[in-house]
Amino acid sequence: MNKNVHPASSYDEFIANNRKRVNYYLNMVLWIFAAAGPAIYAGVAAGIFNYIEYTTCIGISAVIIAVSVTHLLIRKTFPNSLIASVFALTALDLLLVYMSYSHVSIYITWFLVPLLSLLFCDKRFYYFASALNYVLMFITTWLNAPYYAAMGTNHSTPLMYFIDRISGFTIETVVMFFSGLIIVNLVTHHFKEMFNQFRVISEHETALNEKMSILSSMVEIYDNVNLLDFTNNTETSLRSEKHEKIGIDMHKQTHTLLAQKLKNRVVPTHLETFLTFTNIKTVRSRLTHKKIISADFLDSESGWFRAQYITVDSTLDGIPNIVIYVTRNINEEKQREEQLVEISMTDEMTRLNNRRCYEEDLAGYRNNGLDDDFVLFSVDVNGLKVVNDTKGHAAGDELIKGAAECIAASFGNTGKVYRVGGDEFMVIAQTDEPEAMRRKIKDMSGGWHGVYVDEIAMSVGFAAYRDNPKATIDDLEHLADKDMYAEKERYYKEKGIERRR
């Protein structure tokens, strides 16, 4: 094979490379033809060819050598060109004309050139070779008719010889032409289909290599990176140097080696969810038509980690064939999330829980129900507007912070305190002595003194679930507010303060 010919990546490139290859072999055929002269010469010397002269033998070899050299130069200069191919086919046909006119008997050889043209896998060459071959066959038969008619054949005139011979040639040409046409159609169709499949496979391989390249560059980001090949049922750690493939028994095995290793460190409350997520028998169905699935779990040693299955390659139906299973520690990320959640749930001024947190907790109680010792407290600061108007907002803020400190200190770990408005607070508590808690708040506030404000007074109302077993959480909230406002009325009445509603 010609060493300069390289594998083709497309059908057009294949045709060009094939033309180069066929030109190479056609040149070899031409050089082989050069041996025809000496062979005929030997036949003349042996008395086999009685009507051929020695000069004809020399002429055949000289012409073939000249044609071979010319074709070699064209092929070297223009290896893929149509010129080299057309020249070779034309030269072969003209050599057949010369040999036939020199009375070297050839019959089936006339169809050699169209047959060789099939090697190009190109209809254009086949049409050209067939047409040129028939035209030259026709002319040569006409020119040889007088000679063979005079040789005493069964034909009385050259015309009778010509008609008889060309009729046979024509029938054979038609049969050979359509047979060759079927062959060239089948061959070109086959090669086009083959290269279309090659293109699809090549594009698929390129895409897969790109994905693997990206994943390789991402390996260092993750704590564990395992390649799961469901076509071969193997597991390969991409973090290890050997990249050893370990078989997966899909009939007996429910979890990969990595998942079995990690499950020993997952906290008990997350273990069942972890085992469900990492079940190797259901990964493909859960990943179908998806790029990634992930879940977060708590490691008893290193904190939170995220496990992910990432599709690298899948079938046309979206079923993954190759999957990357990765884990990454996200403890810091979880801590940041918790901090953000805490910030979103915290009142900026008092550092107590805010209204948003209060509403979410109420929603939880609505869904889960109330315990017998559930008590809802409603607390409001008295006289905040007067303080703001007479001593300024700094004093008002001090009063609100003081109230928050007193309420939080009163409940400690027995209740959750919320600032739900400017001077409004709510407390969700579990206690059997709500009245004692109310007195405690007042005692704590009675001993408070600020920089701008000397004293603080608060109105406290509550509603206990034990006293209102049929009440909803919203009903208890309404009752607590009602009790608080009743206290506030008593406070202002005792102080002799006219309060505008």
N, C-alpha and C positions, 0 to 999 in steps of 0.2 A: 504493500500500500504506500501511496505517496506520503512521505513524512510531513509534508507541508499542509496536509488536509487535517482540519480540526473538527471536533464534534459540533454539530449545528444546534442552535438554540431556537430556531423558527423554521417553518416550512420553506420560506423563500431562501433563507440561508442554506438550508439543506440542499435545495435544488442547485444553488450556485456551487456549493462544495461538491455535489455529485457530478456536476458538469466538469469541474476541474479533475475529478477522479476518473471519469469516463474518457476525457481527453488524454489523460495519462496512459490509460490502457489502449485507447485507439492508436496512439503513437507506437505502442509496442506491437500492435497488430500490423501496422504499416511496415515496421522493421522486419517482422516475420514474413510479410509478403515479398520482401526483397529476396527471400530464398526461393521464390517461385521460378526466377530466371535460371539459376543453376539446376533446379529440379527438372525443368522442361528441357534444358540443355542435355541432361543425362538421358532423358527419354528420347531425344532426337538421336543421340549417339547410339542408343540401344535399338534404334529402328522402330520405336513405339510410335513416335510422332513423325509420320512420313511427309507431312505437308508443312512443317514448321522449319524455318531457317534459323541458323545459329545467331544471326544478327538480331532476330526477334527476341531471343532469350536474353542477349546482352542489353537490348533496348528496354525490356521489361524491368530488369534489375536496376538499370541506371535511372529510369523514370521513378521507380518506387523509392530508391534511395534519395533522389532529389526531393520527392514529395515528403518523405519522412523527415528530412532535415528541415524543410520549410515549415512543416507542421510543428516540429519541436521548437523552433524559434518563436513561432506565433504563440504556442502554449506557454513558453517561458515568459514571454513579454506580457501576454494577456491570458493568464491561467483560467479565469472564469468567463472569458468572452464567448459570445455566440460565434464569432468569426472562426475561432479555432475548431469548434465543433462542426460548423457548416463546411469548412475547408476539408476536414478529414472525411466526412461523408461523401462530399463531391469528388474528392480525390479517389476514394475507393470505387465509386461508380465509374469514373473515367478510366481507371485501370482495367475494370471489367470490360469496358468498351474496347480498349486497346487489345486486350488478350483475345476477346471474341473476334475482333476484326483480323487478328493475326492467326486466326483459325485454331486457337487453343479452345477445345470444346469445354464450355461451361454451361450448366443448366440451373441446378439448385443454387449456385453461387450468386445468381442474380438477386436472390431474395435475402442475401446476407446483410446488405446495407440497411434495408428497412428493419431487419431483425436487430441489428446493432443499435439503431436509433432508439429502440425501446428502452435502452439502458439510461437514457437521459430523463426518463419519467416526465416527458414534456411532449404534448400532442403536436406542438409546432414542428419539432424535429421529425416526428413520425410522418406527418403530412408531407413535409418537404422531401424526406428521403423516399417515400412511396411514389410521389409524383415524379421526382427526378429519375428514379429508377425505371419507371414505366416508360417515360419519354425516351431515355437512352436505350432501353431494351427495344423499343419500337424502331428507333433509327438504326440501331446495329443490326436488327433482324432484316430490315429493308436493304441495308448495304450488303449483307452477306447472302441475300437470296440468290443473286445470279451465280455466285460461286458454288453454293451447295446444290442448286438446280443442275448445274453443269457437271457435278460430280456423279451424276447418274442415280440420283435418288428417285423416289416414286412420283416425283412432281415433274410434270412436263414443262412447266414454265416457272420462271422466278416468282411470278405473281402468285401461282398456286402454292409454291413453297412458303412464301411470306404469309399468305392468308392462313395456311394450316398451322405454321409455327406461332404466329402472333395470336391466333385464337386460343391456343393452349396456354400461352403465356398470360393472356388477358384473364382467362378463367382462374388460373393459379394466383394471379395478382389480386383479383377480387377476393378470393377465399383468404389469402394471406393478409390482405388489408383489413378486412373486418375481424379476423381472428386477432390480429395485432392491436386493433382499436379496442377490442374488449379487454385485452391484457393491459394496455396503457391506462384505460379508464379504471380498472380494478386496482392497479398499482398506485396511481395518483390518489384515488379515494382512500386507500389503505394508509398511505403515508400522511395524508392530511389529517385523518382521524388520529393517527398515532401522535402527530405533533400537537394536535389540539389537547390530547390527553397529557402529553409531556408538558405543555404550557400550564395546564391546570395543576399538575403535580408540582411543577417548578414554582409557580406562584404560591401554592400551599406551603411548600418547603421554605420559601423565602420568608413568608409571613411567620411561620413557626420559628425559624431561626431568629427573626427580629424579636419575637416574644421572649424566646429563651435568652437572647442577649440582654433584653431589658431586665428580665428576672435575675440574671446572673449579676447585673450591676446593683440589684436591690438586695442581694443576699445578706450583705453586711448590716442592713437595716433591721433584720429580724433575728430573733434568738434561735429559732429553728426554721429550716426551709427544707421540706421534703417533696420530691417529685413523685406523684402517683400516676403510673401508666396503666390504665385500665384495659388497654389492648393486650398487654403482656402480663398484666396483674403483678406489677413490681412496685417497690417503694425504694427511692434513692434519696439519701441525705445529700443535699447540695452544699451543706456546710462542712462536710467531711472531705478530706483530701482525696480519698480513694474513689468516691462516688460509687460505692458498691451497691449493686442492685439486690434487693431482698424480695423473695417471692411472697405474694399475698394469696392465701387460700380463701377464695371468696365463698366457699361452701362452709368452712369451719370458723373462719376469722370474722369478727365483727368490728375490730379496731386495729389500726396500724400499730407498729411498734412504738412510734412517737406518741400516739394517743394513750397507749397502755402505760408508757412511762410517765406522762403528765397526770394521768388520773390519780396517781398515788399522792399527788401534792394538792389536788383540788379540794377545797373545803367541803365538808359533808353536805352543806345546804345547796351547793352548786353541782354536786357529783352527778345526780340523775340527769340534769339538763346537759351537762358536759358529755355524758355517755350517749345521749340521744343525738346531740349535734355532731359528734365525731364517729357515729356509726357508719362504717365504710360501705355497708350494703345499701345505704340510702343516699349516699353523697351524690351519685350521678343523677338520680331522679330529682333531688332538691336543687341541683345546679343546672338542670336542663333549661336552655334559653336564658341563662343568667351568666354574668361575668364573675360574680363574687357573692359569697354568703359569709357572714361573720357573726361572732357572739363573744361576749366578755365574761370572764370567769375569775374567781379569786383564788390565788395560789397561797397556800398556808405559809410558804417560805418567803416569797418575793413580792407578794401583793397581786394586784390586778394584772391580767394578761388578756390579749385579744387573739382568738383563733380564727383563721380565715381559710376558706377554700377558694382558689382563683382558677378559672378556666383558662387553659393555655391553648388547647386544641379540641375541636368538637366535630361531630358528624354534621351532615347537611340538615339533619332533624334537630340539631341543637343539643344532642347528648354529648357530654364531655368525654373525650378519650384520654387527655392528659391534663392533670390538675396539680396545682402547687398548693401544698398544705403548709401554712406559715403560722408562727406564733410570735407575738411581740409584747414586751412588758409595757403596760400603759398606766402604771401606778401613779406617776406624776401627772399624767393627763387626767386620771380619775380625781386626783386631789384638786386639780384646777377646776374641774367640773363641779366638784362638791363645793369649792370656794365660791364659784359663780352662782350656784344654786343658793348657797347660804346668803350671799350678798343680795340676790333677788328676793329672798325671803326675810331680810332683816331691815328694820327701820334705821335709817341713817343717823338720826339724832340720838335715840335712846339705846341702840343696839339690841332692842327687843325684836321679837318676831313682828312682821308687818301684816297689813290687811290681807295681802295675797296669800301669805302662809295660813292665816286664820281661815280664809275661805276654802283653801284646799283641805285643811284639817276637818272643817265642818263637812265637806263632801265625803271624807273618809268615814266619819261617824254616821252619815246618812246611809252609806252602803253597808256598814258593818254592825250598826246597832250600838246601844248604850249599855254601860254597866250600871248596877244599882247605886254605886257610890259616885256616879257622874254628877258634877256640879258646874254650872256655867256662871261666872261672875262678870258683872258689868261695873266698871269703875270710871268716874268722871272727876276731873279736878275742879274744885270750886274757886270762883273768882279769877279765873285766868284773864278774862277780858279787862278787868279792872287793873290788874298788874301790868298788862301790855300797855294800857292807855296812860297809866300814871308813872310807871317806872321804866318803860321801854321793852322792846322785844328780847333783849338780852336777859332781863329779869324773867320774862315769860318763858323763855327757853329753859332757864334754870329751874323754874317751877315744874315744867314738864319732865325734865330729867330727874328731878327730885322725886316726883311721883312714881316714875318708872323704877327708881332704885328701891323705894319703899315697898312697892308691890312685889317686885322680884325677890327682895329679901324676905318678905312675909311668906311666900309660897316655897321658895327653894326648889327642891326636886319633886314637890308634890303637885305642881301645876305648871302649865305652860302659859306665859304672859305675852299678850299681843298689844301693840299700839295700833288701833284701827282708825284713828282720826287725830285731830289737833290735840285735844285734851281727853280723848276717849280711849279706854283700855278695856280689853276683854281677857278673861282668864279661864282656861279649861283645866279643871282640877278633878282629882279622885280623892274625895274626903267624905268622912261620915259626920264631920262637925263644921259645916259651912258657916254657922254663926260665929264660931270661935275664930275662923279665918278672917271674917269681917272685922272683928274686934282687933285682931292682930295687925291688920292693915292700918287701922286708925291709931293704934298704939305706936306703930313704926313711924307714921306720918307726924304724930304729935311730938316726937323727939327730933324731928329734922329741922335744921337751920341752914340757910344758904347765905351767899355773899350779898345778893341784892334783895332777897326776900327772907324774912325772919321765920315765917311759918307756912305750913301747907295744910290744906283741908281737902278731903276727897269724899265723895258720895259713893257708897258701895251697895250694889244690889246683887242678888243671886237667885238662881232657880235650880233646885235639886231634882234629879230624875226620880229619886225615891218618893218625893212628895207629889210628883206628877207623872205616874207610871204610863199614862196614855199619851203624854206629850211627845211631840217630835223635837228634833234639835232646834228647829226654827221656832217652835212654840216656846221652848226654854229660853231662847235668846230674847224673845219678846217679853217674857215674864221677868227675866233678869233686868232688862232695860226699864221695865215698869217699876220694879222695886227700887232701882237706882234713882229714878226721877222722884219717887216718893220720898226717899231719903234727902235728896237735894232740896225739895220743897220744905222739909222740916228744918234743914240747916239754915236756909235763908230766913225762915220764919223766926227761928230762935235768935238769929243775928239781927232781926229787924230790918232786913235788906229787901227793898222792893225789887223784884226780878221781872224784867220784861221778857215775855215769851216770844 
